[in-house]
Amino acid sequence: MLLTEKQLELVDKQIKKLIKTDSFYGKKYRELGIEGCKCQEDFDKIPFSSKDDLRFSYPLGIQAVDDKDVVRIHSSSGTTGRPVIIPYTKKDVDDWATMFARCYQTAGICNTDRIQITPGYGLWTAGIGFQAGCEKLGAMAIPMGPGNTDKQLQMMIDLKSTVLCATSSYALLLSEEITKRGLKDHIFLKKGVIGSERWSEKMRNTIKRNLGISLYDIYGLTEIYGPGIGISCDENNGMHYWDDFVYIEIIDPETGKRVEDGQSGEIVITTLVKEGAPLLRFRTHDLSRIIPGDCPCGCKFPRLDIITGRSDDMFKIHGVNLFPSQIESILGMVDGIGSEYRIILARDVETHKDVLHISVEAEGRVDFAESAKTLSKLAKSKLGVTPKFAVVPIGTLSRSEKKTKRVEDQRDL
């Protein structure tokens, strides 16, 4: 998708503002002789920005406004490497709330809804973004934050929450607890807004079945405001994103070349009006595609397909490149196998060969040993590797209140 004339004007303004500052990108663009952006060709010459840039310029090297204009900072929820610090102006905060309110409206959520917010607060962008959008919409915010499942369920029942906002991992945990405790007839939930991590179709179906609600994928990342720059609609065919605030292109993650609409690749985002820390051509590592054409729902904003994974989630075993999503596709082919799994990459101490261990959950009605054999055969035929599957009862694998870590590489430990 190429830039519109209006988007080109906004990018040009961003560059002209940046090169007047001593920020990391202001200096970089001046050194490269970048003075503006008048056409698509100019835009394509702008180098990609990355999380490494943000870590290098820690703590506030990417700040593009005076200190007096910064009203808040947020930090990436990632646990590896130097933290990423993002400064926000008052307008940035308000723009983010506006986008988030749009997300709620696109999901059919209105000011009479009661929105239970379980993502974390603090430096992470999640909880406060969900709340700001809720307040902008005029709905009732129930700012629970993560954890304390007993209290979550009590508030959900007593306050008659109609919307659940959560990571897919915590939504699954809550749905399982509601089922286990026989509380389904006591809740009033109608919709779930789920974000922060990619989730499988099996997990989606389990949550929908346990809670009896409609589910919506919400998209965003700390470096680009936070969650709320896009959401799926009732058509459940991609996520509408707000192209008056962000420009999205899809590139081949290996070559860096833009691909045609409809083709899969890495999402690259340019902020069009962000003040505190504008980012041009930021490589997200999220994998998706732009869906061509208009959505049957009538919304004219463009669409991204659901996130299929991350280019940096890939792991190699026996010379084969694999993504967690490929493992999920195998699990989805076997009756009785649940959505939860854990992958451990290890090295055999005797043969010194790499070993792929995968633990999965299954319903009690199926034969665990036979299910493991079936999964191994499918993996060998579909993926070219033969993992060692361990099938355990539903509920055995640990649940997370935030993001679930599904891959652990122990080969160099």
Contacts in CASP RR format, 6 or more apart in sequence:
PFRMAT RR
TARGET T0000
AUTHOR 0000-0000-0000
METHOD contacts of the structure
MODEL  1
MLLTEKQLELVDKQIKKLIKTDSFYGKKYRELGIEGCKCQEDFDKIPFSS
KDDLRFSYPLGIQAVDDKDVVRIHSSSGTTGRPVIIPYTKKDVDDWATMF
ARCYQTAGICNTDRIQITPGYGLWTAGIGFQAGCEKLGAMAIPMGPGNTD
KQLQMMIDLKSTVLCATSSYALLLSEEITKRGLKDHIFLKKGVIGSERWS
EKMRNTIKRNLGISLYDIYGLTEIYGPGIGISCDENNGMHYWDDFVYIEI
IDPETGKRVEDGQSGEIVITTLVKEGAPLLRFRTHDLSRIIPGDCPCGCK
FPRLDIITGRSDDMFKIHGVNLFPSQIESILGMVDGIGSEYRIILARDVE
THKDVLHISVEAEGRVDFAESAKTLSKLAKSKLGVTPKFAVVPIGTLSRS
EKKTKRVEDQRDL
1 248 0 8 1.000
1 249 0 8 1.000
1 261 0 8 1.000
1 290 0 8 1.000
1 302 0 8 1.000
2 40 0 8 1.000
3 11 0 8 1.000
3 40 0 8 1.000
3 43 0 8 1.000
3 247 0 8 1.000
4 243 0 8 1.000
6 244 0 8 1.000
7 243 0 8 1.000
7 247 0 8 1.000
7 272 0 8 1.000
8 37 0 8 1.000
8 38 0 8 1.000
8 39 0 8 1.000
8 40 0 8 1.000
8 43 0 8 1.000
10 272 0 8 1.000
10 273 0 8 1.000
11 36 0 8 1.000
11 37 0 8 1.000
11 43 0 8 1.000
11 247 0 8 1.000
11 270 0 8 1.000
11 272 0 8 1.000
11 280 0 8 1.000
12 36 0 8 1.000
12 37 0 8 1.000
12 38 0 8 1.000
14 270 0 8 1.000
14 271 0 8 1.000
14 272 0 8 1.000
14 274 0 8 1.000
14 278 0 8 1.000
14 280 0 8 1.000
15 29 0 8 1.000
15 34 0 8 1.000
15 35 0 8 1.000
15 36 0 8 1.000
15 37 0 8 1.000
15 46 0 8 1.000
15 280 0 8 1.000
16 35 0 8 1.000
16 36 0 8 1.000
17 64 0 8 1.000
17 278 0 8 1.000
18 25 0 8 1.000
18 26 0 8 1.000
18 29 0 8 1.000
18 64 0 8 1.000
18 278 0 8 1.000
19 26 0 8 1.000
19 29 0 8 1.000
19 30 0 8 1.000
19 34 0 8 1.000
19 35 0 8 1.000
20 26 0 8 1.000
21 64 0 8 1.000
21 65 0 8 1.000
23 57 0 8 1.000
23 61 0 8 1.000
23 62 0 8 1.000
23 63 0 8 1.000
23 64 0 8 1.000
24 53 0 8 1.000
24 56 0 8 1.000
24 57 0 8 1.000
24 61 0 8 1.000
24 62 0 8 1.000
25 49 0 8 1.000
25 53 0 8 1.000
25 62 0 8 1.000
25 64 0 8 1.000
25 278 0 8 1.000
25 279 0 8 1.000
25 280 0 8 1.000
26 64 0 8 1.000
28 47 0 8 1.000
32 47 0 8 1.000
34 45 0 8 1.000
34 46 0 8 1.000
36 42 0 8 1.000
37 43 0 8 1.000
37 46 0 8 1.000
43 281 0 8 1.000
44 258 0 8 1.000
46 280 0 8 1.000
46 281 0 8 1.000
47 281 0 8 1.000
48 256 0 8 1.000
48 268 0 8 1.000
48 281 0 8 1.000
48 282 0 8 1.000
48 283 0 8 1.000
49 279 0 8 1.000
49 280 0 8 1.000
49 281 0 8 1.000
49 282 0 8 1.000
49 283 0 8 1.000
50 282 0 8 1.000
50 283 0 8 1.000
51 76 0 8 1.000
51 84 0 8 1.000
51 223 0 8 1.000
51 283 0 8 1.000
53 62 0 8 1.000
54 62 0 8 1.000
54 84 0 8 1.000
54 85 0 8 1.000
54 86 0 8 1.000
54 223 0 8 1.000
55 81 0 8 1.000
55 82 0 8 1.000
55 83 0 8 1.000
55 84 0 8 1.000
58 82 0 8 1.000
58 83 0 8 1.000
58 84 0 8 1.000
58 85 0 8 1.000
59 83 0 8 1.000
59 85 0 8 1.000
60 73 0 8 1.000
60 85 0 8 1.000
60 87 0 8 1.000
62 86 0 8 1.000
62 87 0 8 1.000
62 277 0 8 1.000
62 279 0 8 1.000
63 70 0 8 1.000
63 87 0 8 1.000
63 276 0 8 1.000
63 277 0 8 1.000
64 275 0 8 1.000
64 276 0 8 1.000
64 277 0 8 1.000
64 278 0 8 1.000
65 87 0 8 1.000
65 89 0 8 1.000
65 275 0 8 1.000
65 276 0 8 1.000
69 89 0 8 1.000
69 90 0 8 1.000
69 275 0 8 1.000
69 276 0 8 1.000
70 87 0 8 1.000
70 88 0 8 1.000
70 89 0 8 1.000
70 276 0 8 1.000
71 88 0 8 1.000
71 89 0 8 1.000
71 90 0 8 1.000
71 93 0 8 1.000
72 87 0 8 1.000
72 88 0 8 1.000
72 93 0 8 1.000
73 85 0 8 1.000
73 86 0 8 1.000
73 87 0 8 1.000
73 88 0 8 1.000
73 123 0 8 1.000
74 85 0 8 1.000
74 86 0 8 1.000
74 88 0 8 1.000
74 123 0 8 1.000
74 124 0 8 1.000
74 125 0 8 1.000
74 222 0 8 1.000
74 226 0 8 1.000
75 83 0 8 1.000
75 84 0 8 1.000
75 85 0 8 1.000
75 86 0 8 1.000
75 123 0 8 1.000
75 124 0 8 1.000
75 222 0 8 1.000
76 83 0 8 1.000
76 84 0 8 1.000
76 86 0 8 1.000
76 222 0 8 1.000
76 223 0 8 1.000
77 124 0 8 1.000
77 125 0 8 1.000
77 126 0 8 1.000
77 196 0 8 1.000
77 222 0 8 1.000
77 402 0 8 1.000
77 403 0 8 1.000
84 222 0 8 1.000
84 223 0 8 1.000
86 222 0 8 1.000
86 223 0 8 1.000
86 276 0 8 1.000
86 277 0 8 1.000
87 276 0 8 1.000
87 277 0 8 1.000
88 96 0 8 1.000
88 276 0 8 1.000
88 277 0 8 1.000
89 275 0 8 1.000
89 276 0 8 1.000
91 273 0 8 1.000
91 275 0 8 1.000
92 225 0 8 1.000
92 274 0 8 1.000
92 275 0 8 1.000
92 276 0 8 1.000
93 132 0 8 1.000
95 225 0 8 1.000
95 245 0 8 1.000
95 273 0 8 1.000
95 274 0 8 1.000
96 129 0 8 1.000
96 132 0 8 1.000
96 225 0 8 1.000
96 226 0 8 1.000
96 228 0 8 1.000
97 129 0 8 1.000
97 132 0 8 1.000
97 133 0 8 1.000
97 135 0 8 1.000
97 136 0 8 1.000
98 133 0 8 1.000
98 136 0 8 1.000
99 225 0 8 1.000
99 228 0 8 1.000
99 229 0 8 1.000
99 230 0 8 1.000
99 242 0 8 1.000
99 245 0 8 1.000
100 129 0 8 1.000
100 130 0 8 1.000
100 132 0 8 1.000
100 133 0 8 1.000
100 134 0 8 1.000
100 136 0 8 1.000
100 227 0 8 1.000
100 228 0 8 1.000
101 133 0 8 1.000
101 134 0 8 1.000
101 136 0 8 1.000
101 137 0 8 1.000
102 231 0 8 1.000
102 242 0 8 1.000
103 133 0 8 1.000
103 193 0 8 1.000
103 216 0 8 1.000
103 218 0 8 1.000
103 228 0 8 1.000
103 230 0 8 1.000
103 231 0 8 1.000
104 110 0 8 1.000
104 113 0 8 1.000
104 115 0 8 1.000
104 133 0 8 1.000
104 134 0 8 1.000
104 137 0 8 1.000
104 139 0 8 1.000
104 163 0 8 1.000
104 193 0 8 1.000
105 137 0 8 1.000
106 216 0 8 1.000
106 231 0 8 1.000
106 232 0 8 1.000
106 233 0 8 1.000
106 240 0 8 1.000
106 299 0 8 1.000
107 191 0 8 1.000
107 192 0 8 1.000
107 193 0 8 1.000
107 214 0 8 1.000
107 216 0 8 1.000
107 231 0 8 1.000
107 232 0 8 1.000
107 233 0 8 1.000
107 234 0 8 1.000
108 191 0 8 1.000
108 234 0 8 1.000
109 115 0 8 1.000
109 137 0 8 1.000
109 139 0 8 1.000
109 163 0 8 1.000
109 191 0 8 1.000
109 193 0 8 1.000
110 137 0 8 1.000
110 139 0 8 1.000
111 137 0 8 1.000
111 138 0 8 1.000
111 139 0 8 1.000
112 139 0 8 1.000
113 139 0 8 1.000
113 140 0 8 1.000
113 162 0 8 1.000
113 163 0 8 1.000
113 190 0 8 1.000
113 191 0 8 1.000
114 139 0 8 1.000
114 140 0 8 1.000
114 142 0 8 1.000
114 159 0 8 1.000
114 160 0 8 1.000
114 161 0 8 1.000
114 162 0 8 1.000
114 163 0 8 1.000
115 130 0 8 1.000
115 134 0 8 1.000
115 139 0 8 1.000
115 140 0 8 1.000
115 141 0 8 1.000
115 142 0 8 1.000
115 161 0 8 1.000
115 162 0 8 1.000
115 163 0 8 1.000
115 165 0 8 1.000
116 142 0 8 1.000
116 144 0 8 1.000
116 152 0 8 1.000
116 155 0 8 1.000
116 156 0 8 1.000
116 159 0 8 1.000
116 161 0 8 1.000
116 163 0 8 1.000
116 164 0 8 1.000
116 165 0 8 1.000
117 127 0 8 1.000
117 130 0 8 1.000
117 131 0 8 1.000
117 134 0 8 1.000
117 141 0 8 1.000
117 142 0 8 1.000
117 143 0 8 1.000
117 144 0 8 1.000
117 145 0 8 1.000
117 165 0 8 1.000
118 144 0 8 1.000
118 145 0 8 1.000
118 146 0 8 1.000
118 147 0 8 1.000
118 152 0 8 1.000
118 164 0 8 1.000
118 165 0 8 1.000
118 166 0 8 1.000
118 167 0 8 1.000
118 170 0 8 1.000
118 174 0 8 1.000
118 401 0 8 1.000
119 126 0 8 1.000
119 127 0 8 1.000
119 130 0 8 1.000
119 145 0 8 1.000
119 146 0 8 1.000
119 165 0 8 1.000
119 166 0 8 1.000
119 167 0 8 1.000
119 170 0 8 1.000
119 196 0 8 1.000
119 227 0 8 1.000
119 402 0 8 1.000
120 126 0 8 1.000
120 127 0 8 1.000
120 145 0 8 1.000
120 146 0 8 1.000
120 402 0 8 1.000
121 127 0 8 1.000
121 128 0 8 1.000
121 143 0 8 1.000
121 145 0 8 1.000
122 128 0 8 1.000
124 222 0 8 1.000
125 222 0 8 1.000
125 225 0 8 1.000
125 226 0 8 1.000
125 227 0 8 1.000
126 196 0 8 1.000
126 226 0 8 1.000
126 227 0 8 1.000
127 143 0 8 1.000
127 145 0 8 1.000
127 165 0 8 1.000
129 226 0 8 1.000
129 227 0 8 1.000
129 228 0 8 1.000
130 141 0 8 1.000
130 165 0 8 1.000
130 193 0 8 1.000
130 227 0 8 1.000
131 141 0 8 1.000
131 143 0 8 1.000
134 140 0 8 1.000
134 141 0 8 1.000
135 141 0 8 1.000
139 163 0 8 1.000
140 159 0 8 1.000
142 155 0 8 1.000
142 159 0 8 1.000
142 161 0 8 1.000
144 151 0 8 1.000
144 152 0 8 1.000
144 155 0 8 1.000
146 170 0 8 1.000
146 401 0 8 1.000
146 402 0 8 1.000
147 170 0 8 1.000
147 401 0 8 1.000
149 173 0 8 1.000
149 174 0 8 1.000
149 177 0 8 1.000
152 174 0 8 1.000
153 174 0 8 1.000
153 177 0 8 1.000
153 178 0 8 1.000
153 181 0 8 1.000
153 183 0 8 1.000
155 161 0 8 1.000
156 164 0 8 1.000
156 187 0 8 1.000
156 189 0 8 1.000
157 183 0 8 1.000
157 186 0 8 1.000
157 187 0 8 1.000
160 188 0 8 1.000
161 187 0 8 1.000
161 188 0 8 1.000
161 189 0 8 1.000
162 188 0 8 1.000
162 189 0 8 1.000
162 190 0 8 1.000
162 191 0 8 1.000
163 189 0 8 1.000
163 190 0 8 1.000
163 191 0 8 1.000
163 192 0 8 1.000
163 193 0 8 1.000
164 171 0 8 1.000
164 174 0 8 1.000
164 189 0 8 1.000
164 191 0 8 1.000
164 192 0 8 1.000
164 193 0 8 1.000
164 211 0 8 1.000
164 213 0 8 1.000
165 192 0 8 1.000
165 193 0 8 1.000
165 194 0 8 1.000
166 174 0 8 1.000
166 192 0 8 1.000
166 193 0 8 1.000
166 194 0 8 1.000
166 195 0 8 1.000
167 194 0 8 1.000
167 195 0 8 1.000
167 196 0 8 1.000
167 197 0 8 1.000
167 400 0 8 1.000
167 401 0 8 1.000
167 402 0 8 1.000
167 403 0 8 1.000
168 194 0 8 1.000
168 195 0 8 1.000
168 196 0 8 1.000
168 197 0 8 1.000
168 198 0 8 1.000
168 199 0 8 1.000
168 203 0 8 1.000
168 204 0 8 1.000
168 207 0 8 1.000
169 197 0 8 1.000
169 399 0 8 1.000
169 400 0 8 1.000
169 401 0 8 1.000
169 402 0 8 1.000
169 403 0 8 1.000
169 404 0 8 1.000
170 399 0 8 1.000
170 400 0 8 1.000
170 401 0 8 1.000
170 402 0 8 1.000
171 192 0 8 1.000
171 194 0 8 1.000
171 207 0 8 1.000
171 211 0 8 1.000
172 203 0 8 1.000
172 206 0 8 1.000
172 207 0 8 1.000
172 339 0 8 1.000
172 340 0 8 1.000
172 399 0 8 1.000
173 399 0 8 1.000
173 400 0 8 1.000
173 401 0 8 1.000
174 211 0 8 1.000
175 206 0 8 1.000
175 207 0 8 1.000
175 210 0 8 1.000
175 211 0 8 1.000
176 210 0 8 1.000
176 395 0 8 1.000
176 399 0 8 1.000
177 183 0 8 1.000
178 184 0 8 1.000
178 187 0 8 1.000
178 210 0 8 1.000
178 211 0 8 1.000
179 210 0 8 1.000
184 210 0 8 1.000
184 211 0 8 1.000
184 212 0 8 1.000
187 211 0 8 1.000
189 211 0 8 1.000
189 212 0 8 1.000
189 213 0 8 1.000
190 213 0 8 1.000
190 214 0 8 1.000
191 213 0 8 1.000
191 214 0 8 1.000
191 215 0 8 1.000
191 216 0 8 1.000
192 211 0 8 1.000
192 213 0 8 1.000
192 214 0 8 1.000
192 215 0 8 1.000
192 216 0 8 1.000
193 216 0 8 1.000
193 218 0 8 1.000
193 231 0 8 1.000
194 207 0 8 1.000
194 215 0 8 1.000
194 216 0 8 1.000
194 217 0 8 1.000
194 218 0 8 1.000
195 217 0 8 1.000
195 218 0 8 1.000
195 219 0 8 1.000
195 227 0 8 1.000
196 227 0 8 1.000
196 402 0 8 1.000
196 403 0 8 1.000
197 403 0 8 1.000
197 404 0 8 1.000
198 306 0 8 1.000
198 307 0 8 1.000
198 308 0 8 1.000
198 309 0 8 1.000
198 310 0 8 1.000
198 324 0 8 1.000
198 325 0 8 1.000
199 339 0 8 1.000
200 325 0 8 1.000
200 328 0 8 1.000
200 331 0 8 1.000
200 332 0 8 1.000
200 339 0 8 1.000
201 328 0 8 1.000
201 332 0 8 1.000
202 328 0 8 1.000
202 331 0 8 1.000
202 332 0 8 1.000
202 337 0 8 1.000
202 338 0 8 1.000
202 339 0 8 1.000
203 339 0 8 1.000
203 340 0 8 1.000
204 215 0 8 1.000
205 339 0 8 1.000
206 338 0 8 1.000
206 339 0 8 1.000
207 213 0 8 1.000
207 215 0 8 1.000
208 214 0 8 1.000
208 215 0 8 1.000
214 234 0 8 1.000
216 231 0 8 1.000
216 232 0 8 1.000
216 233 0 8 1.000
217 231 0 8 1.000
217 232 0 8 1.000
217 238 0 8 1.000
217 239 0 8 1.000
217 306 0 8 1.000
217 307 0 8 1.000
218 227 0 8 1.000
218 228 0 8 1.000
218 230 0 8 1.000
218 231 0 8 1.000
218 232 0 8 1.000
218 239 0 8 1.000
219 227 0 8 1.000
219 228 0 8 1.000
219 229 0 8 1.000
219 230 0 8 1.000
219 231 0 8 1.000
219 239 0 8 1.000
219 241 0 8 1.000
219 304 0 8 1.000
219 307 0 8 1.000
220 226 0 8 1.000
220 227 0 8 1.000
220 228 0 8 1.000
220 229 0 8 1.000
220 230 0 8 1.000
221 227 0 8 1.000
221 284 0 8 1.000
221 286 0 8 1.000
223 277 0 8 1.000
223 279 0 8 1.000
223 282 0 8 1.000
223 284 0 8 1.000
224 246 0 8 1.000
224 269 0 8 1.000
224 271 0 8 1.000
224 274 0 8 1.000
224 279 0 8 1.000
224 282 0 8 1.000
224 284 0 8 1.000
225 245 0 8 1.000
225 271 0 8 1.000
225 274 0 8 1.000
229 241 0 8 1.000
229 242 0 8 1.000
229 245 0 8 1.000
229 246 0 8 1.000
229 269 0 8 1.000
230 239 0 8 1.000
230 240 0 8 1.000
230 241 0 8 1.000
230 242 0 8 1.000
230 304 0 8 1.000
231 239 0 8 1.000
231 240 0 8 1.000
232 238 0 8 1.000
232 239 0 8 1.000
232 240 0 8 1.000
232 306 0 8 1.000
233 240 0 8 1.000
233 295 0 8 1.000
233 297 0 8 1.000
233 299 0 8 1.000
234 297 0 8 1.000
235 295 0 8 1.000
235 296 0 8 1.000
235 297 0 8 1.000
237 291 0 8 1.000
237 295 0 8 1.000
237 296 0 8 1.000
237 303 0 8 1.000
238 291 0 8 1.000
238 295 0 8 1.000
238 303 0 8 1.000
238 304 0 8 1.000
238 305 0 8 1.000
238 306 0 8 1.000
239 303 0 8 1.000
239 304 0 8 1.000
239 305 0 8 1.000
239 306 0 8 1.000
240 295 0 8 1.000
240 299 0 8 1.000
240 301 0 8 1.000
240 302 0 8 1.000
240 303 0 8 1.000
241 248 0 8 1.000
241 301 0 8 1.000
241 302 0 8 1.000
241 303 0 8 1.000
241 304 0 8 1.000
242 301 0 8 1.000
243 301 0 8 1.000
243 302 0 8 1.000
244 272 0 8 1.000
245 271 0 8 1.000
245 272 0 8 1.000
245 273 0 8 1.000
245 274 0 8 1.000
246 269 0 8 1.000
246 270 0 8 1.000
246 271 0 8 1.000
246 272 0 8 1.000
247 269 0 8 1.000
247 270 0 8 1.000
247 272 0 8 1.000
248 267 0 8 1.000
248 268 0 8 1.000
248 269 0 8 1.000
248 270 0 8 1.000
248 290 0 8 1.000
248 302 0 8 1.000
248 304 0 8 1.000
249 258 0 8 1.000
249 268 0 8 1.000
249 270 0 8 1.000
249 281 0 8 1.000
250 258 0 8 1.000
250 259 0 8 1.000
250 261 0 8 1.000
250 262 0 8 1.000
250 263 0 8 1.000
250 264 0 8 1.000
250 265 0 8 1.000
250 266 0 8 1.000
250 267 0 8 1.000
250 268 0 8 1.000
250 288 0 8 1.000
250 289 0 8 1.000
250 290 0 8 1.000
251 257 0 8 1.000
251 258 0 8 1.000
251 259 0 8 1.000
251 265 0 8 1.000
251 266 0 8 1.000
251 268 0 8 1.000
251 283 0 8 1.000
252 259 0 8 1.000
252 265 0 8 1.000
252 266 0 8 1.000
253 265 0 8 1.000
253 266 0 8 1.000
253 285 0 8 1.000
253 287 0 8 1.000
253 311 0 8 1.000
256 266 0 8 1.000
259 265 0 8 1.000
259 289 0 8 1.000
261 289 0 8 1.000
261 290 0 8 1.000
261 291 0 8 1.000
261 292 0 8 1.000
262 289 0 8 1.000
262 290 0 8 1.000
262 291 0 8 1.000
262 292 0 8 1.000
263 289 0 8 1.000
264 287 0 8 1.000
264 288 0 8 1.000
264 289 0 8 1.000
264 305 0 8 1.000
264 308 0 8 1.000
265 287 0 8 1.000
265 288 0 8 1.000
265 289 0 8 1.000
265 311 0 8 1.000
266 283 0 8 1.000
266 284 0 8 1.000
266 285 0 8 1.000
266 286 0 8 1.000
266 287 0 8 1.000
266 311 0 8 1.000
267 284 0 8 1.000
267 286 0 8 1.000
267 287 0 8 1.000
267 288 0 8 1.000
267 304 0 8 1.000
268 281 0 8 1.000
268 282 0 8 1.000
268 283 0 8 1.000
268 284 0 8 1.000
269 279 0 8 1.000
269 281 0 8 1.000
269 282 0 8 1.000
269 284 0 8 1.000
270 279 0 8 1.000
270 280 0 8 1.000
270 281 0 8 1.000
270 282 0 8 1.000
271 278 0 8 1.000
271 279 0 8 1.000
271 280 0 8 1.000
271 282 0 8 1.000
285 310 0 8 1.000
285 311 0 8 1.000
285 312 0 8 1.000
286 307 0 8 1.000
286 309 0 8 1.000
286 310 0 8 1.000
286 311 0 8 1.000
287 307 0 8 1.000
287 308 0 8 1.000
287 309 0 8 1.000
287 310 0 8 1.000
287 311 0 8 1.000
288 304 0 8 1.000
288 305 0 8 1.000
288 306 0 8 1.000
288 307 0 8 1.000
288 308 0 8 1.000
289 304 0 8 1.000
289 305 0 8 1.000
290 302 0 8 1.000
290 303 0 8 1.000
290 304 0 8 1.000
290 305 0 8 1.000
291 302 0 8 1.000
291 303 0 8 1.000
291 304 0 8 1.000
291 305 0 8 1.000
294 300 0 8 1.000
295 303 0 8 1.000
308 323 0 8 1.000
308 325 0 8 1.000
309 323 0 8 1.000
309 324 0 8 1.000
309 325 0 8 1.000
313 323 0 8 1.000
313 324 0 8 1.000
313 407 0 8 1.000
314 321 0 8 1.000
314 322 0 8 1.000
314 323 0 8 1.000
315 321 0 8 1.000
315 322 0 8 1.000
315 323 0 8 1.000
315 343 0 8 1.000
315 345 0 8 1.000
315 407 0 8 1.000
315 409 0 8 1.000
316 322 0 8 1.000
317 345 0 8 1.000
317 354 0 8 1.000
317 356 0 8 1.000
317 385 0 8 1.000
318 354 0 8 1.000
318 356 0 8 1.000
318 385 0 8 1.000
320 383 0 8 1.000
320 384 0 8 1.000
320 385 0 8 1.000
322 383 0 8 1.000
322 385 0 8 1.000
324 343 0 8 1.000
324 406 0 8 1.000
324 407 0 8 1.000
326 382 0 8 1.000
326 383 0 8 1.000
327 341 0 8 1.000
327 343 0 8 1.000
327 358 0 8 1.000
327 379 0 8 1.000
328 339 0 8 1.000
328 341 0 8 1.000
329 382 0 8 1.000
330 375 0 8 1.000
330 378 0 8 1.000
330 379 0 8 1.000
330 382 0 8 1.000
330 383 0 8 1.000
331 337 0 8 1.000
331 338 0 8 1.000
331 339 0 8 1.000
331 341 0 8 1.000
331 360 0 8 1.000
331 375 0 8 1.000
333 378 0 8 1.000
334 371 0 8 1.000
334 374 0 8 1.000
334 375 0 8 1.000
334 378 0 8 1.000
335 366 0 8 1.000
336 362 0 8 1.000
336 363 0 8 1.000
336 365 0 8 1.000
336 366 0 8 1.000
336 371 0 8 1.000
337 360 0 8 1.000
337 361 0 8 1.000
337 362 0 8 1.000
337 366 0 8 1.000
337 371 0 8 1.000
337 375 0 8 1.000
337 391 0 8 1.000
338 360 0 8 1.000
338 361 0 8 1.000
338 362 0 8 1.000
338 363 0 8 1.000
338 394 0 8 1.000
339 361 0 8 1.000
340 360 0 8 1.000
340 361 0 8 1.000
340 395 0 8 1.000
340 397 0 8 1.000
340 399 0 8 1.000
340 404 0 8 1.000
341 358 0 8 1.000
341 359 0 8 1.000
341 360 0 8 1.000
341 361 0 8 1.000
341 397 0 8 1.000
341 406 0 8 1.000
342 358 0 8 1.000
342 359 0 8 1.000
342 397 0 8 1.000
342 406 0 8 1.000
342 408 0 8 1.000
343 356 0 8 1.000
343 357 0 8 1.000
343 358 0 8 1.000
343 406 0 8 1.000
343 407 0 8 1.000
343 408 0 8 1.000
344 356 0 8 1.000
344 357 0 8 1.000
344 358 0 8 1.000
344 359 0 8 1.000
344 408 0 8 1.000
344 410 0 8 1.000
345 354 0 8 1.000
345 355 0 8 1.000
345 356 0 8 1.000
345 357 0 8 1.000
345 407 0 8 1.000
345 408 0 8 1.000
345 409 0 8 1.000
345 410 0 8 1.000
345 411 0 8 1.000
346 354 0 8 1.000
346 355 0 8 1.000
346 357 0 8 1.000
346 410 0 8 1.000
346 411 0 8 1.000
347 353 0 8 1.000
347 354 0 8 1.000
347 355 0 8 1.000
347 410 0 8 1.000
347 411 0 8 1.000
348 354 0 8 1.000
348 355 0 8 1.000
354 411 0 8 1.000
355 388 0 8 1.000
356 385 0 8 1.000
356 386 0 8 1.000
356 387 0 8 1.000
356 388 0 8 1.000
357 387 0 8 1.000
357 388 0 8 1.000
357 390 0 8 1.000
358 375 0 8 1.000
358 387 0 8 1.000
358 388 0 8 1.000
358 389 0 8 1.000
358 390 0 8 1.000
359 389 0 8 1.000
359 390 0 8 1.000
359 391 0 8 1.000
359 392 0 8 1.000
359 397 0 8 1.000
360 375 0 8 1.000
360 389 0 8 1.000
360 390 0 8 1.000
360 391 0 8 1.000
360 392 0 8 1.000
361 391 0 8 1.000
361 392 0 8 1.000
361 393 0 8 1.000
361 394 0 8 1.000
361 395 0 8 1.000
361 396 0 8 1.000
361 397 0 8 1.000
362 368 0 8 1.000
362 371 0 8 1.000
362 391 0 8 1.000
362 392 0 8 1.000
362 393 0 8 1.000
362 394 0 8 1.000
363 394 0 8 1.000
364 393 0 8 1.000
364 394 0 8 1.000
368 391 0 8 1.000
368 392 0 8 1.000
369 391 0 8 1.000
371 389 0 8 1.000
371 391 0 8 1.000
372 389 0 8 1.000
372 390 0 8 1.000
372 391 0 8 1.000
375 387 0 8 1.000
375 389 0 8 1.000
375 391 0 8 1.000
376 386 0 8 1.000
376 387 0 8 1.000
376 388 0 8 1.000
376 389 0 8 1.000
379 385 0 8 1.000
379 386 0 8 1.000
379 387 0 8 1.000
379 389 0 8 1.000
380 386 0 8 1.000
END
